[in-house]
Amino acid sequence: MKNSILLIAMLLLTTIAASSQTNKAKNENTIVIIHGAWSSSNDWQHVSEDLIAGGNSVVSVNLPGHGSDNTPISAISLKLYVDEIKKAIGNKQNVVLVGHSFGGIVASQVAEEIAPQIKKIIYIAAYVPKNGESLLTIAQTDAESHVGKNLIVDEKSGTASIKKEGIADVFLADAPKQVADYVSNNLKPEPLAPLATPVTLTDSKFGKINKVFVYSLKDHTIGYALQQKMAKDAGIETSYSLPSSHTPFIMFPHVLAQIIALEAK
């Protein structure tokens, strides 16, 4: 297991050394970022910019029904998400999937379906499913999460929301008030169907792909104990820890980008 404090120091030193080089070689790998529920690709702008500035090829995918995309809720499924990621990848090889939160579920299924193209999966405060599990089945085992007491399920519309007064606590308790207020005022309902859909994974494909986990130590969405359990169950030996809430891409974008860049090499 890698020690987060030492590694952060090493990463900062690596950044300084890299910036002193006049000719920076472009990374031959492609980093594909998959955001989580109640989120969008826009949330990863600063991380993406850092990665691109470092010579990395980055694709940040906005899942259907998120951000400015208005795909009807009735048309949204886990398969649609997976197909969208596969479409973005195309015939690219040596792909490094970065999955945050629910994005870990999507990344896992994508890796299963196009395993020869996937070099590594980096889970960032993410769900790491076993075969037959869904986000909902895993989340129900999380005694530390604050989601349950703030969750609003609307079966008629097929969506799930978080109580406005609980959004900051659940997702970004460490963010500045103006950021928390903005998110609280603009959070879109999340399609339910993908959250309840189980993945189909095999040891021969998904099981053989190298995996990394970035823990968020002050997470109120996915408890730290569950993060540890999922990583252990998946046999993940390389890990990092950040003293963040569920959204380290907001409070620690530069360090997070360096972790991704290092693991993508």
C-alpha positions in Angstrom: 0.0 0.0 0.0 1.3 3.4 -0.8 1.5 6.1 1.8 -0.5 9.1 0.8 1.6 11.8 2.5 4.9 10.6 1.2 3.5 10.1 -2.3 2.0 13.6 -2.4 5.4 15.0 -1.6 7.0 12.8 -4.3 4.3 13.9 -6.8 5.0 17.5 -6.1 8.7 16.9 -6.7 7.9 15.1 -9.9 5.8 18.1 -11.0 8.6 20.5 -10.4 11.1 18.3 -12.2 8.8 17.9 -15.1 8.1 21.6 -15.5 11.9 22.3 -15.8 12.1 20.1 -18.9 11.7 22.0 -22.2 10.7 19.0 -24.2 7.9 17.0 -22.6 7.1 13.7 -24.2 3.4 13.0 -24.7 1.9 10.1 -22.9 0.9 7.4 -25.3 -2.0 6.3 -23.0 -5.5 7.8 -23.1 -7.1 8.8 -19.8 -10.9 8.5 -19.9 -12.7 10.3 -17.0 -16.1 9.0 -15.9 -18.0 11.3 -13.5 -20.3 10.0 -10.8 -24.0 10.4 -10.0 -25.4 13.9 -9.6 -22.3 15.2 -11.4 -21.1 16.0 -14.9 -17.8 16.2 -16.9 -17.7 19.9 -16.2 -16.8 19.1 -12.6 -13.5 17.6 -13.8 -12.4 20.6 -15.7 -9.4 21.5 -13.5 -8.2 18.0 -13.3 -8.5 17.6 -17.0 -6.6 20.8 -17.7 -3.7 19.7 -15.4 -3.5 16.4 -17.1 -3.5 17.9 -20.6 -0.9 20.4 -19.6 1.3 17.5 -18.5 1.1 16.0 -22.0 -1.6 13.5 -21.3 -4.4 12.6 -23.8 -7.7 13.1 -21.9 -11.3 12.3 -22.7 -13.8 13.5 -20.1 -17.2 11.9 -20.9 -20.5 13.5 -20.0 -23.0 10.8 -19.3 -26.4 11.1 -20.9 -28.9 13.1 -18.8 -26.1 14.9 -16.9 -24.8 18.5 -17.2 -26.4 20.2 -20.2 -27.5 16.9 -21.8 -31.2 16.5 -21.9 -31.6 12.8 -22.8 -35.1 11.7 -21.5 -34.9 9.8 -18.2 -36.9 7.0 -19.7 -34.2 6.4 -22.3 -31.3 6.3 -19.8 -29.8 3.0 -18.7 -26.5 1.6 -17.5 -26.0 0.1 -21.0 -26.4 3.6 -22.5 -23.7 4.9 -20.2 -21.4 2.0 -21.0 -22.0 2.4 -24.8 -21.3 6.2 -24.5 -17.9 5.5 -22.9 -17.1 2.8 -25.5 -18.0 5.2 -28.3 -15.7 7.8 -26.8 -12.9 5.3 -26.6 -13.3 3.9 -30.1 -10.3 1.9 -31.1 -7.9 3.5 -28.7 -5.5 1.2 -26.9 -3.8 1.5 -23.5 -6.8 3.2 -22.0 -6.8 4.3 -18.3 -10.3 4.5 -17.0 -10.8 7.0 -14.1 -14.1 6.4 -12.4 -15.5 8.5 -9.6 -18.3 7.3 -7.3 -21.0 5.7 -9.6 -18.4 6.1 -12.4 -16.6 3.2 -10.8 -19.6 1.0 -11.7 -19.6 2.2 -15.3 -15.8 1.9 -15.6 -16.0 -1.7 -14.3 -18.6 -2.7 -16.9 -16.7 -0.9 -19.7 -13.5 -2.7 -18.7 -15.3 -6.1 -18.8 -16.6 -5.4 -22.3 -13.4 -4.1 -24.0 -10.8 -5.6 -21.6 -8.0 -5.8 -24.3 -8.1 -2.0 -24.7 -8.0 -1.2 -21.0 -4.6 -0.7 -19.3 -5.8 0.2 -15.8 -8.8 1.4 -13.8 -8.3 4.2 -11.2 -11.2 4.3 -8.7 -11.6 7.6 -7.0 -13.9 7.5 -4.0 -15.8 5.0 -6.2 -17.9 1.9 -6.1 -16.0 -1.2 -7.0 -18.6 -3.8 -7.8 -18.5 -7.6 -7.8 -20.3 -9.6 -10.4 -24.1 -9.2 -10.0 -23.9 -6.1 -7.8 -25.4 -2.7 -8.5 -24.7 0.7 -6.8 -27.9 0.3 -4.7 -27.0 -3.2 -3.4 -23.5 -2.0 -2.4 -24.7 1.3 -0.9 -27.2 -0.5 1.3 -24.3 -2.0 3.2 -22.8 1.5 4.0 -23.4 2.3 7.6 -21.3 5.5 7.5 -23.0 7.2 4.5 -25.1 10.3 4.9 -27.0 9.6 1.7 -29.8 7.5 3.1 -31.2 10.1 5.4 -31.1 12.7 2.7 -32.3 10.6 -0.3 -35.6 11.4 -2.1 -36.8 8.7 -4.5 -39.4 9.6 -7.0 -40.5 6.3 -8.6 -43.0 8.0 -10.8 -40.4 10.1 -12.6 -37.7 7.5 -12.2 -35.3 9.7 -10.4 -33.4 10.2 -7.1 -32.6 13.5 -5.5 -30.8 14.7 -2.4 -32.5 17.0 0.0 -31.3 20.5 -0.7 -30.3 21.1 2.9 -28.2 17.9 2.9 -26.3 18.3 -0.4 -23.3 20.1 1.0 -22.9 17.6 3.8 -23.3 14.6 1.6 -21.0 15.6 -1.2 -18.7 18.5 -0.4 -18.5 19.3 3.3 -15.0 20.7 2.9 -15.8 23.1 0.0 -16.1 26.9 0.4 -19.6 28.0 1.1 -20.1 29.7 -2.3 -19.2 26.4 -4.0 -21.5 24.4 -1.8 -24.3 26.8 -2.3 -23.9 26.8 -6.1 -24.0 23.0 -6.2 -27.0 22.9 -3.8 -28.9 25.2 -6.0 -28.1 23.5 -9.3 -28.1 19.7 -8.6 -30.2 17.8 -11.1 -32.2 14.6 -10.2 -30.3 11.4 -11.0 -31.9 8.6 -13.2 -32.7 5.6 -11.0 -32.5 2.7 -13.4 -28.7 2.7 -13.9 -28.2 2.8 -10.1 -30.2 -0.4 -9.7 -28.8 -2.3 -12.6 -26.3 -5.1 -11.7 -23.0 -5.4 -13.5 -21.8 -8.6 -15.3 -18.1 -9.1 -14.6 -15.8 -12.1 -15.1 -12.4 -13.0 -13.6 -11.0 -13.6 -17.0 -11.6 -10.0 -18.2 -12.4 -7.5 -15.5 -10.6 -9.5 -12.9 -7.3 -9.3 -14.7 -7.2 -5.6 -15.2 -4.8 -3.6 -13.0 -6.7 -1.4 -10.5 -5.8 1.5 -8.2 -8.0 3.2 -5.5 -7.9 6.8 -4.2 -9.5 7.0 -0.8 -11.4 10.1 0.4 -11.0 10.0 4.1 -13.7 12.5 5.1 -16.4 11.1 2.7 -20.0 11.3 3.7 -21.3 9.7 0.5 -19.2 6.4 0.5 -17.9 5.7 4.0 -14.2 5.1 4.4 -14.8 1.6 5.8 -16.8 0.6 2.7 -14.1 2.1 0.4 -11.5 -0.1 2.2 -13.7 -3.2 2.0 -14.3 -2.8 -1.8 -10.7 -2.2 -2.5 -9.7 -5.3 -0.4 -12.3 -7.5 -2.0 -11.1 -6.5 -5.5 -7.5 -7.3 -4.6 -6.4 -3.7 -5.1 -2.9 -3.3 -3.7 -2.0 0.2 -4.9 -3.9 3.0 -3.1 -3.7 6.7 -2.2 -5.5 8.7 0.4 -6.7 12.3 0.3 -8.2 14.2 3.4 -11.2 15.1 1.3 -15.0 14.8 1.2 -16.5 12.9 -1.7 -15.4 15.5 -4.2 -11.6 15.6 -4.2 -11.6 17.0 -7.7 -13.0 20.3 -6.2 -10.6 20.7 -3.2 -7.5 18.7 -4.4 -7.6 18.9 -8.2 -3.9 19.4 -8.7 -2.8 16.6 -6.4 -5.5 14.3 -7.8 -4.3 15.1 -11.4 -0.8 14.2 -10.4 -1.9 10.9 -8.9 -3.8 10.1 -12.1 -0.8 11.1 -14.3 1.6 9.0 -12.3 -0.6 5.9 -12.5 -1.3 6.4 -16.2 2.3 6.2 -17.2 
